[in-house]
Amino acid sequence: MPLPESPRWLARQDRWEDALAVLTLVHGKGDPNSPFVVREMAEIREMVEFEKNNADVSYLELFKPHMINRTHIGVFTQIWSQLTGMNVMMYYITYVFLMAGLTSNANLLASSIQYVINVCMTVPALLFVDRWGRRPTLLVGAFLMMTWLFATAGILAGRGHWAGPDGVENTKEASWEVKGPASRAVIACSYLFVASYAPTWGPVSWIYPPELYPLRVRGKAVALATSANWAFNFALGYFVPPAFVNIKWQVYLVFGIFCLSMFVHVFFMFPETAGKTLEEVVDIFEDPRGIKNVGTPAWTTRVTTRRVRLLEQNNIDEEQRVRREMEKGGDMKAEEESPNRSGSETVQTKS
């Protein structure tokens, strides 16, 4: 099977032998007695036993004090993904390029290039997102998209002019017109915007929410987050065309401010989950030394794939040193100083 089931899901179905086989395949390099596999199986057994004793789960569970922060992070990950303006750029890019002076087949060709960029720029995320981490990827993506949106707004405001009540080519939504080098700059910013979204918020907005929740509430939590995504997708589909008519180039300011807001929100509230087990993520949100009902401050969390690789390589002494450093709040330093920097990344299985 190219993509095995999650060992936690298999354990919940009492398929313990299959769960062990998947862990051995993914992390044990064929050795079911690998220290990593043994430790992970013990944590899974403990968590599954806890879930069996707390099996009655409803959507109200997601809004209890110990879960509300996780719920809000998952929902806002999907909301911000829409408020980046990416889907708007994909749906209505023909209006933007029409304002930049591209008509007929030239408009369609330029629009199709944007889709090619979207696909190609997603590939780096598939290869390196675990190494980059979730927080840095989201922060960098928000900053870059904000830059291109504000740049586009500035170009349109400074070099463009109102196209009249009928718009460009009798298209009211193309209410602003820009020509010459400024039009090429608008097209370039549009391409750079897509190239910034594709390896950052594009994939991570779907990877991140399932990593936040215990298995017993994950299905309902992810369903709630996804419903928020489609609700805002629907709303923006109605908002943007009349916005181009009424507020013109200021539409780019609106989405630029959204990107600035999401940057601040991610920095202060979104903890790092890359390289962590579900049990370790629970510890982040339920840290008794952290903020009440929030847990460990998000900006202090770091990527910890190095420790996982050390366990997979049976380097127990070094892994324990890294864990001690992490517990003292020095996880970044431990990560940077750890030897054996080569090795395979944590392989993610289907949840």
C-alpha positions in Angstrom: 0.0 0.0 0.0 1.7 3.3 -1.1 0.1 5.3 1.8 -0.5 3.2 4.9 -3.2 4.0 7.5 -2.3 6.0 10.5 -1.0 3.7 13.3 -3.3 5.5 15.8 -6.3 4.9 13.6 -5.4 1.2 13.3 -5.0 1.1 17.1 -8.4 2.6 17.6 -9.8 -0.3 15.5 -7.9 -2.8 17.7 -5.6 -3.7 14.8 -2.5 -3.6 16.9 -0.4 -5.8 14.7 -1.1 -3.6 11.7 -0.3 -0.5 13.7 3.0 -2.0 14.8 3.7 -3.0 11.1 3.1 0.6 10.0 5.3 2.1 12.7 8.0 -0.5 11.8 7.8 0.4 8.2 7.8 4.2 8.6 10.2 4.6 11.6 11.7 1.3 12.5 13.6 0.5 9.3 12.2 -3.0 9.5 13.0 -3.5 13.2 9.8 -3.8 15.4 12.0 -3.6 18.5 13.5 -0.2 17.5 13.4 2.2 20.5 11.4 4.7 18.6 8.8 2.1 17.6 8.6 0.7 21.2 8.2 4.2 22.7 5.6 5.3 20.1 3.6 2.1 20.6 3.5 2.7 24.3 2.3 6.3 23.9 -0.4 5.1 21.4 -1.6 2.4 23.8 -1.9 5.0 26.6 -3.8 7.5 24.4 -6.1 4.9 22.9 -7.0 3.7 26.4 -7.7 7.2 27.5 -9.9 7.8 24.5 -11.9 4.6 25.2 -12.7 5.9 28.6 -13.7 9.3 27.1 -15.6 8.1 24.1 -18.7 10.4 24.2 -17.6 13.3 22.0 -19.8 16.0 20.5 -19.1 19.3 18.8 -19.6 21.0 22.2 -16.4 19.3 23.3 -14.5 21.6 20.9 -15.7 24.7 22.8 -14.7 23.6 26.3 -12.0 25.7 27.9 -9.2 23.1 27.4 -10.1 22.8 23.6 -11.3 26.3 22.6 -7.8 27.6 21.7 -7.1 24.6 19.5 -10.5 25.0 17.8 -9.9 28.7 17.2 -6.5 28.0 15.7 -7.8 25.3 13.3 -10.8 27.4 12.2 -8.7 30.5 11.7 -6.1 28.6 9.7 -8.7 27.9 7.1 -10.3 31.3 7.3 -7.0 33.1 6.8 -6.2 30.8 3.9 -9.2 32.3 2.2 -8.6 35.8 3.3 -5.1 35.8 1.8 -7.0 36.5 -1.4 -5.6 33.6 -3.3 -8.9 32.1 -4.5 -10.0 35.6 -5.4 -6.8 35.9 -7.5 -7.5 32.6 -9.2 -11.3 33.2 -9.8 -11.1 36.8 -10.9 -7.6 37.2 -12.3 -9.0 37.9 -15.7 -10.4 41.2 -14.3 -7.0 42.1 -12.9 -5.2 41.4 -16.2 -7.9 43.3 -18.1 -7.1 46.3 -15.9 -3.4 45.7 -16.8 -4.2 46.0 -20.5 -4.4 42.3 -21.5 -7.4 41.4 -23.6 -8.7 38.4 -25.5 -6.2 35.5 -25.9 -3.4 37.4 -24.2 -5.5 37.6 -21.1 -6.3 33.9 -21.1 -2.7 32.9 -21.7 -1.4 35.1 -18.9 -4.1 33.7 -16.6 -3.2 30.1 -17.4 0.5 30.8 -16.5 -0.7 31.6 -13.0 -2.1 28.1 -12.6 1.1 26.6 -13.8 3.0 28.7 -11.2 0.6 27.5 -8.6 1.2 23.8 -9.4 5.0 24.1 -9.8 5.6 26.1 -6.6 3.6 23.6 -4.5 6.3 21.0 -5.1 9.0 22.5 -2.8 6.5 22.4 0.1 5.8 18.7 -0.5 9.6 18.1 -0.2 10.6 20.4 2.6 7.6 21.5 4.7 8.6 19.2 7.6 12.0 20.7 7.6 10.8 24.2 7.4 8.2 23.8 10.1 4.6 25.1 10.1 5.1 28.5 11.8 7.9 29.8 9.7 6.2 28.7 6.5 3.0 30.5 7.4 4.8 33.6 8.6 7.0 33.9 5.5 4.0 33.3 3.3 1.9 35.9 5.0 4.7 38.5 4.8 5.4 37.9 1.2 1.8 38.0 0.1 1.3 41.2 2.1 4.2 42.7 0.2 2.9 41.9 -3.2 -0.6 43.0 -2.4 0.5 46.4 -1.0 2.8 46.8 -4.0 0.0 46.2 -6.4 -2.2 48.6 -4.6 0.5 51.2 -4.7 1.1 50.7 -8.4 -2.6 50.9 -9.3 -3.1 54.0 -7.1 0.0 55.8 -8.3 0.1 54.9 -12.0 -3.5 53.9 -12.8 -6.8 55.8 -13.3 -10.5 55.2 -13.2 -11.7 53.4 -16.4 -15.1 55.0 -16.4 -18.6 53.7 -15.4 -18.4 50.9 -18.0 -14.9 49.7 -17.0 -12.3 48.3 -19.4 -13.7 46.6 -22.4 -17.2 47.1 -21.0 -16.4 45.0 -18.0 -17.5 47.0 -14.9 -15.4 44.9 -12.5 -12.3 46.1 -14.4 -12.9 49.5 -13.0 -9.3 50.7 -12.9 -6.8 50.9 -15.8 -3.0 50.9 -15.8 -0.7 51.0 -18.8 3.0 50.7 -19.8 5.6 49.4 -17.4 3.2 49.8 -14.5 0.9 47.2 -16.1 3.7 44.7 -16.4 4.6 45.3 -12.7 1.0 44.5 -11.7 1.2 41.2 -13.7 4.6 40.4 -12.1 3.2 41.1 -8.6 0.2 38.8 -9.3 2.6 36.0 -10.3 4.8 36.6 -7.3 1.7 36.5 -5.0 0.8 33.0 -6.3 4.4 31.8 -6.1 4.3 33.0 -2.4 1.0 31.3 -1.5 1.6 27.9 -3.3 4.5 26.6 -1.0 3.2 28.2 2.2 -0.5 28.7 3.0 -1.6 26.5 0.2 -0.5 23.1 1.6 0.1 24.1 5.2 -3.5 25.3 5.8 -4.6 21.7 5.2 -1.6 20.0 6.9 -1.7 22.0 10.1 -5.3 21.7 11.5 -5.3 17.8 11.9 -2.1 18.0 13.8 -3.7 20.1 16.6 -6.3 17.8 18.0 -6.4 14.5 19.9 -7.6 11.7 17.8 -11.0 11.4 19.5 -12.1 14.9 18.4 -10.0 15.3 15.2 -12.7 14.3 12.8 -15.2 16.9 14.1 -12.6 19.6 14.6 -11.2 19.3 11.1 -14.8 19.2 9.7 -15.6 22.5 11.5 -12.4 24.1 10.2 -13.1 23.0 6.7 -16.6 24.3 6.9 -15.2 27.7 7.8 -13.0 27.6 4.7 -15.9 27.0 2.4 -18.1 29.6 4.1 -15.5 32.3 3.5 -14.9 31.0 0.0 -18.6 31.5 -0.7 -18.7 34.9 0.9 -15.6 36.2 -0.9 -17.0 35.0 -4.2 -19.9 37.4 -3.7 -17.8 40.2 -2.2 -15.0 40.7 -4.7 -16.7 41.5 -8.0 -18.8 44.4 -6.5 -15.7 45.4 -4.5 -13.7 45.9 -7.7 -16.6 48.1 -9.0 -17.0 50.2 -5.8 -13.7 50.4 -4.0 -11.5 49.6 -7.1 -7.7 49.3 -6.3 -8.4 49.4 -2.5 -9.5 45.8 -2.7 -5.7 45.0 -2.6 -5.4 47.1 0.5 -8.1 45.0 2.2 -6.4 41.7 1.5 -3.0 43.2 2.3 -4.3 44.2 5.8 -5.7 40.6 6.2 -2.2 39.2 5.5 -0.7 41.6 8.1 -3.3 40.5 10.6 -2.7 36.8 9.9 1.1 37.3 10.4 0.5 38.8 13.8 -2.1 36.1 14.7 0.2 33.2 13.7 3.2 34.7 15.5 1.4 34.9 18.8 -1.1 32.0 18.7 0.0 29.2 16.4 2.4 26.7 18.0 4.8 24.6 16.0 3.7 21.0 15.4 6.3 19.7 12.9 8.1 16.7 14.2 5.9 16.3 17.2 3.7 13.3 18.1 0.0 14.0 18.9 0.8 13.4 22.5 3.5 16.1 22.5 1.1 18.5 20.8 -1.4 17.8 23.6 1.4 18.7 26.1 1.9 22.0 24.4 -1.8 23.0 24.8 -2.1 21.6 28.3 1.2 22.8 29.7 0.6 23.6 33.4 3.5 26.1 33.3 2.0 27.9 30.3 -0.9 30.4 29.8 -4.2 29.2 31.2 -6.3 27.5 28.5 -3.6 28.3 26.0 -0.6 26.3 27.1 3.0 26.9 26.0 3.4 30.3 24.3 3.4 29.7 20.6 6.5 31.8 19.8 8.6 29.6 22.1 7.8 26.4 20.2 10.2 25.0 17.6 10.6 22.3 14.9 11.7 19.0 16.6 12.3 16.6 13.7 15.9 16.2 14.7 14.9 14.3 17.9 12.7 12.0 15.8 15.6 11.2 13.5 17.9 10.5 16.4 15.4 8.0 17.8 15.0 6.4 14.3 18.8 6.0 14.2 18.7 4.4 17.7 20.9 7.3 19.0 19.2 7.2 22.4 21.8 9.1 24.4 21.8 12.1 22.0 18.0 12.1 21.8 17.7 12.3 25.6 20.1 15.2 25.6 18.0 17.0 23.0 14.8 16.3 25.0 16.4 17.7 28.2 17.4 20.9 26.3 13.8 21.1 25.0 12.4 20.8 28.4 14.6 23.7 29.6 13.3 25.8 26.8 16.4 25.4 24.7 14.9 23.3 21.9 16.3 25.5 19.1 19.8 25.4 20.5 19.6 21.6 20.9 18.3 21.2 17.3 21.2 23.3 15.9 23.9 21.6 17.9 22.8 18.0 17.4 25.1 15.8 15.2 23.9 13.4 12.6 22.1 16.1 10.6 21.7 13.8 7.7 18.9 11.3 7.6 15.4 10.9 6.4 12.7 13.2 7.5 9.7 12.0 9.5 7.4 10.3 7.1 3.8 11.3 7.5 1.1 8.7 7.3 -2.5 9.2 6.3 -4.6 10.4 9.3 
